[in-house]
Amino acid sequence: MPVTLAAACHSELLIQKSRFIGCVEPVPDRAAALARVAGLRAQHPTATHVCWALLAGGQSAAVDDGEPGGTAGRPMLEVLRRQQLDGVLATVVRYFGGVKLGAGGLVRAYTDSVAQALLQAEKVPLRRLQALRCSVPYALEGLLRREIEAAGFTLGDVAHGSVVTLAFSGPEDQAGAFVARLNELGQGKVGWLKD
């Protein structure tokens, strides 16, 4: 079963005068990863390289950012794969210290930066969420709100019109049973909407 991380974890290595700042963190998708990498570039404007690797929901990426091909992003990605992680971004910011490390040295440095950060990371099971939308008469709104909260689902948008439309999400493996429960409690008055 794939796992993700509970929170971001960091590492810092000094190798032959070069500084490697590693980070592993949970991200939902590629867009969030790109935003995070852009933030790192802004945070470290004088860094020589900002290399990264991503595994998130079937999407993967390995970016060397100017390092010789295959010496940064791909080794970082392999560390994530070996740990069976998903929904995780690994980044390493490098400040060049003037001593060239060679291809083997770079692979070791980037691999070790990610591995060191992962040593501190708390891994949690990855649970896929399912988004649901339904409409109910006003008289059932309070009941649905209480049931959504009690089940640990997350309430999203609520729209009030001729009926109340509620959007919510929860663990995919519990969605079927939860829908059945709401149908029973609503006595046929819960209308399920497709996006």
Buried (B, 14 or more C-beta within 10 A) or exposed (E): EBBBBEEBBBBEBEBEEBBBBBBBBBBEBBEBBBEBBEEBEEEBEEBBBBBBBBBBBEEBBBBBBEBEEEBBBBBBBBBBEEBEBBBBBBBBBBBBBEEEBEEEBBBBBBBBBBBBBBEEBEBEEBEEEBEBBBBBEEEBBEBBBEBBEEBEBEBEEEEEEEBBBBBBBBBEEBBEEBBEEBBEEBEEBBEEEEE
